[in-house]
């Protein structure tokens, strides 16, 4: 096993496009870190620079104690699992698993022992005589994973390995990868655009956008304390609700939305070190919005008028899409007595659950 460290790593192409800008972070020995972001954010380019498939324009990549910028991929002691299974179609599962060991000069007995061990670990021992075309998508992905495992590398790199699988198989393979990491305790770096994969697999998440690192933290810290508007909107499903307005301090700190004013009570509202009139964005997770009870609100209780636009029951919970002024809001609620489409309702929330961001920079306040 080995730690992986990137120091101010950048990648620029001849046309001037910057794929990665100054990435600096470390993956601890035996840690599973997920690189998360939308398509084109630079996460796969970053992984390919660690693997040696791309050359950094600047910066340093270390695996263990070695700087590996000038090392060929085969000399970095890494194994990579791709989105495409990349199995040799004319080889059996057993031959696919053992091919890299054969190229490295491993003895027949050593190859057989490693293949048997990995096949049992992945539950594919009954498939060793089959060709790839005789396998399902999930079985092919297990073979691709096994081909990496037999090499016993210091670092595993995963580039969106589950994208080609259906939802049920993705869940099964996520569980498989998490189990393997707990069992192997090997350093793993996993690239995905799927936040569910990131939240369920990662010990830490590196969130990227536009080639730049936005936040590095544990999954729940990223969810509960997003560093900026991009992270807040990208992580979470349904996405965080945003309410843009200006700070007023006439009767205590309030967010003036134009059609309503929201009290920003509590310690955070009182300690906001920004001037009156500053543009702010308040973020609320769908589970933090609630249908307000009928009657007069308690002193300081926020109320937002809204109209129900869409009701989406998904079994154990229901999503309500509403419009409040010109703002679209999504509320997550248990399945129970709900308003009807077109009903006018009032929404409320705990001011302590608000996420406040600078309206100009997007930075968390």
C-alpha positions in Angstrom: 0.0 0.0 0.0 1.0 3.6 -0.5 -0.2 7.2 0.0 -0.8 9.3 -3.0 0.1 13.1 -2.9 -0.6 15.7 -5.5 1.1 19.1 -5.2 -0.1 22.0 -7.3 -0.9 19.6 -10.3 -2.2 21.3 -13.4 -3.0 20.2 -16.9 -3.4 22.6 -19.9 -3.8 21.6 -23.5 -2.4 23.3 -26.6 -5.7 25.0 -27.4 -5.4 26.9 -24.1 -8.0 24.8 -22.3 -7.2 24.2 -18.6 -8.5 20.8 -17.5 -7.0 20.8 -14.0 -5.8 23.9 -12.1 -3.4 23.6 -9.2 -4.8 20.4 -7.5 -3.3 19.7 -4.2 -4.4 16.9 -1.9 -3.2 13.7 -0.3 -4.8 10.2 -0.2 -3.7 8.4 2.9 -2.2 4.9 2.9 -5.2 2.6 2.7 -7.8 5.4 2.3 -10.7 5.4 -0.2 -11.1 8.9 -1.7 -13.7 9.8 -4.3 -13.2 12.5 -7.0 -16.7 13.9 -7.6 -18.0 16.4 -10.1 -19.9 17.0 -13.3 -18.8 15.9 -16.7 -15.8 18.0 -17.9 -14.7 19.0 -14.4 -11.3 17.4 -14.7 -11.7 14.4 -12.4 -10.8 11.8 -15.0 -7.9 13.8 -16.2 -6.6 14.0 -12.6 -6.9 10.2 -12.3 -5.1 9.7 -15.6 -2.2 11.9 -14.4 -1.9 9.7 -11.3 -2.0 6.6 -13.5 0.6 8.0 -15.9 -1.8 8.1 -18.9 -1.6 11.9 -18.9 1.5 14.1 -18.2 1.0 17.1 -15.9 1.8 20.5 -17.3 3.1 21.4 -13.9 3.1 20.1 -10.3 4.2 16.9 -8.7 2.6 13.5 -8.3 3.9 11.2 -5.6 3.1 7.5 -4.9 4.6 6.5 -1.7 7.9 8.2 -1.3 8.6 8.4 -5.1 7.8 11.3 -7.5 6.3 9.4 -10.4 5.9 12.3 -13.0 8.4 10.6 -15.4 7.5 7.0 -14.6 5.6 4.9 -17.2 2.3 3.5 -16.0 3.6 0.0 -15.7 6.3 1.2 -13.3 3.9 2.9 -10.9 2.5 -0.2 -9.2 -1.1 0.8 -9.8 -4.1 -1.0 -11.3 -6.9 0.8 -13.0 -10.6 -0.2 -13.6 -12.3 1.6 -16.4 -15.9 2.4 -17.4 -15.5 0.0 -20.3 -14.6 -3.6 -19.2 -11.8 -3.9 -21.7 -11.8 -7.7 -21.5 -10.0 -9.7 -24.2 -13.0 -11.3 -26.1 -11.1 -14.4 -27.2 -9.8 -15.2 -23.7 -11.7 -17.0 -21.0 -12.3 -15.4 -17.6 -9.4 -17.3 -16.2 -7.1 -16.2 -19.0 -8.2 -12.6 -18.7 -7.5 -12.6 -15.0 -4.1 -14.1 -15.4 -2.8 -12.3 -18.5 -1.1 -9.4 -16.7 0.6 -11.9 -14.3 1.8 -13.9 -17.3 3.3 -10.7 -18.9 5.1 -10.1 -15.6 6.6 -13.5 -15.6 4.7 -15.0 -12.7 4.9 -18.8 -12.5 1.9 -21.0 -13.5 1.4 -22.0 -9.9 1.5 -18.4 -8.6 -1.0 -17.4 -11.3 -3.3 -20.2 -10.5 -3.2 -19.4 -6.7 -3.9 -15.7 -7.2 -6.7 -16.3 -9.7 -8.4 -18.8 -7.4 -8.1 -16.4 -4.5 -9.6 -13.5 -6.4 -12.3 -15.6 -8.1 -13.5 -16.8 -4.7 -13.4 -13.3 -3.3 -15.6 -11.9 -6.1 -17.8 -15.0 -6.4 -16.9 -15.8 -10.0 -15.2 -19.1 -9.5 -17.9 -20.8 -11.5 -17.3 -18.5 -14.5 -13.6 -19.2 -15.2 -14.1 -21.2 -18.3 -16.5 -18.7 -19.9 -15.8 -16.1 -22.6 -16.7 -12.4 -21.9 -19.7 -12.6 -24.4 -21.2 -15.3 -22.2 -21.3 -13.0 -19.1 -23.8 -10.4 -17.9 -22.7 -6.8 -17.4 -22.3 -7.3 -13.7 -20.2 -10.4 -14.2 -18.0 -8.6 -16.7 -17.4 -5.8 -14.3 -16.4 -8.3 -11.6 -13.9 -9.8 -14.0 -12.5 -6.4 -14.8 -12.2 -5.7 -11.0 -10.6 -9.2 -10.5 -8.0 -8.5 -13.2 -6.9 -5.5 -11.2 -7.0 -7.4 -7.9 -4.7 -10.3 -9.0 -1.9 -7.8 -9.5 -1.9 -6.9 -5.8 -1.0 -3.2 -6.6 -0.2 -0.5 -4.1 -2.9 1.8 -5.4 -6.3 1.0 -7.2 -7.7 3.7 -9.5 -11.4 3.5 -10.6 -12.7 5.6 -13.5 -16.5 5.6 -13.4 -16.5 1.7 -13.3 -20.3 1.4 -12.7 -21.7 3.8 -15.3 -22.7 1.0 -17.7 -24.7 -1.0 -15.1 -28.3 -0.7 -14.3 -29.4 0.7 -10.9 -29.7 -2.6 -9.2 -26.3 -3.8 -10.4 -24.7 -0.5 -9.5 -25.9 -0.9 -5.9 -24.6 -4.5 -5.8 -21.2 -3.5 -7.1 -20.9 -0.4 -4.8 -21.4 -2.8 -1.9 -18.8 -5.2 -3.4 -16.2 -2.4 -3.8 -16.8 -1.1 -0.3 -16.4 -4.7 1.1 -13.2 -5.2 -0.9 -11.8 -2.0 0.5 -12.5 -3.0 4.0 -11.0 -6.4 3.4 -7.9 -5.3 1.4 -7.2 -2.0 3.2 -5.5 -0.8 0.0 -5.3 2.8 -1.2 -8.2 3.5 -3.7 -9.1 6.6 -5.7 -12.5 6.5 -7.3 -13.9 8.9 -10.0 -17.6 9.4 -10.4 -20.3 12.0 -11.2 -22.8 10.1 -9.1 -23.1 11.6 -5.7 -24.8 8.5 -4.2 -21.7 6.5 -5.1 -19.5 9.2 -3.6 -21.5 9.5 -0.4 -21.7 5.7 0.2 -18.2 4.7 -0.8 -15.9 7.5 0.2 -14.0 8.1 3.4 -13.3 11.6 2.0 -14.7 13.4 -1.1 -12.8 15.8 -3.4 -15.4 17.9 -5.1 -14.2 19.4 -8.4 -15.7 22.0 -10.8 -14.1 23.6 -13.8 -10.8 21.9 -13.1 -10.6 23.4 -9.6 -11.0 21.7 -6.2 -14.1 23.1 -4.4 -14.0 21.2 -1.2 -12.3 18.2 0.4 -14.0 16.6 3.4 -15.9 13.6 4.7 -19.2 12.8 2.9 -21.5 14.1 5.7 -19.4 17.3 6.2 -19.7 18.0 2.5 -23.4 17.5 2.7 -24.0 19.4 6.0 -21.4 22.2 5.5 -20.9 22.8 1.8 -18.1 25.3 1.2 -19.9 27.2 -1.6 -23.0 27.4 -3.8 -21.6 24.9 -6.3 -21.1 22.2 -3.7 -24.4 23.0 -2.0 -26.3 22.6 -5.3 -24.3 19.6 -6.6 -24.3 17.3 -3.6 -27.8 16.2 -2.5 -30.8 14.8 -4.2 -33.1 16.6 -4.7 -30.8 19.6 -4.8 -30.7 22.2 -2.1 -33.3 25.0 -2.4 -31.8 28.5 -2.9 -33.5 31.8 -1.9 -31.7 35.0 -3.0 -32.3 38.3 -1.3 -30.7 41.2 0.6 -29.9 41.5 4.3 -32.1 43.8 6.3 -31.6 44.6 10.0 -34.6 46.7 10.9 -36.2 44.2 13.3 -33.2 41.8 13.7 -31.4 40.2 10.7 -33.8 39.2 7.9 -33.5 38.1 4.3 -35.6 40.3 2.1 -36.8 38.2 -0.9 -39.0 41.0 -2.3 -42.3 39.1 -1.8 -41.4 37.9 1.8 -38.9 38.4 4.6 -37.3 35.5 6.3 -35.9 36.0 9.9 -32.3 34.9 10.2 -32.6 34.4 13.9 -30.3 32.4 16.2 -26.6 32.9 16.7 -25.7 32.8 13.0 -28.1 35.6 12.0 -26.9 37.8 14.8 -23.2 37.2 14.1 -23.4 37.8 10.3 -20.4 40.2 9.6 -21.9 41.7 6.5 -23.4 45.1 5.8 -27.1 45.7 5.5 -28.1 45.5 1.9 -25.6 42.8 1.0 -26.9 40.2 -1.4 -27.2 36.8 0.3 -28.3 33.3 -0.8 -30.0 31.2 1.8 -29.9 27.4 1.1 -32.4 24.9 2.6 -32.3 21.1 2.1 -35.6 19.7 1.0 -35.9 17.7 4.3 -35.5 21.0 6.2 -38.6 22.6 4.7 -42.0 21.8 6.3 -45.6 22.5 5.7 -46.6 25.1 8.3 -49.5 24.3 10.5 -52.7 26.4 10.2 -53.1 29.4 12.4 -51.0 32.4 13.5 -47.3 31.8 13.4 -45.3 32.0 16.6 -43.1 35.0 17.0 -40.0 34.8 14.8 -41.3 31.7 12.9 -40.5 32.1 9.2 -43.4 31.6 6.8 -43.2 31.4 3.0 -46.3 31.4 0.8 -46.2 28.7 -1.9 -48.4 27.0 -4.5 -48.2 23.2 -5.0 -47.1 22.5 -8.6 -46.1 18.8 -8.5 -46.5 15.8 -6.1 -44.1 12.9 -6.5 -44.7 9.9 -4.2 -41.7 7.5 -4.2 -42.8 5.0 -1.5 -41.4 5.9 1.8 -41.4 9.6 1.1 -43.0 12.2 -1.1 -41.4 15.2 -3.0 -43.5 18.3 -3.3 -42.5 20.9 -5.9 -43.8 24.4 -5.2 -43.5 27.9 -6.4 -43.0 30.7 -3.9 -43.0 34.0 -5.8 -40.7 33.1 -8.7 -38.7 30.6 -6.7 -39.1 26.9 -7.2 -38.8 24.9 -4.0 -38.7 21.2 -3.4 -39.9 19.7 0.0 -39.2 16.1 1.1 -41.9 14.8 3.4 -43.2 11.4 4.7 -46.3 10.1 2.8 -49.3 11.3 4.8 -52.2 13.7 4.3 -50.8 16.1 1.7 -52.1 19.2 0.0 -53.6 18.9 -3.5 -52.1 20.3 -6.8 -52.7 24.0 -7.0 -53.3 24.4 -3.2 -51.9 27.5 -1.6 -49.8 26.6 1.5 -47.3 28.1 3.9 -43.8 26.7 4.4 -41.7 27.0 7.5 -38.3 25.9 8.7 -35.8 26.3 11.5 -33.6 29.3 10.9 -30.7 27.2 12.3 -31.0 24.9 9.3 -30.3 27.7 6.8 -27.0 27.6 4.9 -26.0 31.2 4.1 -23.8 32.1 1.2 -22.3 35.4 -0.2 -24.4 36.3 -3.2 -21.5 37.7 -5.1 -18.8 35.1 -4.5 -20.9 32.0 -3.6 -18.7 31.5 -0.5 -20.2 30.0 2.6 -20.8 32.6 5.4 
